[in-house]
């Protein structure tokens, strides 16, 4: 799987996510390792979810994982806290802010 395929799949998986009740700015960067390696960000701003294929410098947290792990988390097959605990997901930055992502997965 290429980076472009990973990015497009993430956008597809998040397309119906409702963040209209999130009234704070949240920004997360995802660093995908291994197959499909690359960086993108997910931002919640003004009740909208934005996903772009760029590095985000004013982010709350960085998630580092393989694409396979991310897809399992998004689809609900793997709890993000469990993924972190077993070392499949690394988090840099604000753990408190990172945990908020779980609310709209």
Secondary structure, DSSP 8 states (H G I E B T S, - for coil): --HHHHHHHHHHHHTT---TT--S-EEEEEEEESTT-EEEEEEEETTEEEEESS--TT-SEEEEEEHHHHHHHHTTSS-HHHHHHTTS-EEEE-HHHHHHGGGG-
